[in-house]
Amino acid sequence: MRTAKIVFLTLLSAGILATVAAAAVIYAGVFNVAATEPHWALTSWVLETARVRSIRAHAAGLLPPAGYDEQPRLVPAVGHFAEHCATCHGGPGTKRSEVAEGMYPEPPNLKEAAKRYSAGELFWILKNGIKMSGMPSMASDGDEMLWATVALLRKLPEMTDDEYNDLWMQAQAGEGHAGMNHGAAGTDGTKAAENPSSTAQPDSGARHKHNH
């Protein structure tokens, strides 16, 4: 009994000292919040573990509605993706913007990242965003659009540039994409399609401009 008490008090003391030390490091400004300075290995592990476990826990039980991945739903989804996702993440035939290059953590390539999550987890990420990552909440776009975007994300790993281009052209023609203001204004007020310096430009050889 006495040994157990000693162990408990030792662990408690160590925990208190660790907390005080961490607080001192933060208060003294030693922890560098600059995006040009990578996290310490321990910090990266804590944040990564917290992110993965939190998404998994909060998205548990989230199932996609019937028909969410039907082909007609991908048309508006590709417009949503190009406007809201490609700027930071890039996409088929599309380079991410220079702004995204300076972000930390670096926005992942969604062709690879989408494989690591279930449909419910992708929906939760889109709807809620992720703190301290630059990933915003898209809840205002509505669940129907978000589920359609989830369907697109799950198809991205196998989607060719031409298949993406075809969907894009349909979206631009207004087939299922009415009301989506993809011709987003650039910093000078011009539409993205008219502004060659806009972000998310397609690679050379692409058959359209789906820059953002």
Disulfide bonds with the S-S distance in Angstrom:
none
